[in-house]
Amino acid sequence: MQQKVIEKRLRVRQRDDVDRGFAKLNPKTMEFLGITDKVEIVVAGKKRLVFQAISLDTVPLNEVWANADELREHGIADRTIATVRRPLRSKA
């Protein structure tokens, strides 16, 4: 049975206070998207990044925060709009 993929367009912010490999999201956004441990960020259907999700109340509902250097390495600018969702399949 196919499960409906819930995704949302959020603004990706470059933050120096986020460790590499992690992304911070608002707890309500995480609950809406069904995210428990990992989050997938897709930019323009081409760049797909998977981060360890961290719940943080101070993150605005329409934003996801990730490490500034890591995003720059992948060519993702600050304030880029991206599709955010629970990863489609876990990488075992």
C-alpha positions, 0 to 999 in steps of 0.5 A, a space after each residue: 500500500 502506497 503511503 502519501 508523501 507529506 512534504 512542505 516548501 520551506 526556506 533553507 537558512 545557513 547557520 553557523 551554530 548548526 553542526 555538519 550533518 544536522 538540520 534544525 526544524 520547528 517541532 510542529 513542522 517535524 510533527 506535520 511532516 512525520 519526521 522523527 530522526 532524518 530530514 530530506 531537503 530537495 532543491 530544484 529537484 536536483 540537489 538532495 541532502 539528508 540530515 539528522 533532524 533536531 527539534 528546536 522551538 526557536 526555528 520559525 515554522 517556515 524555515 529549516 536551519 543547516 550548517 552554513 559551510 555544508 550548504 555552501 559546499 553543495 551550492 545552496 544559498 541562504 534563504 533558498 526555497 526547498 522541498 522538505 520531507 521525511 526521506 523516501 527510503 532509509 539508507 541502510 
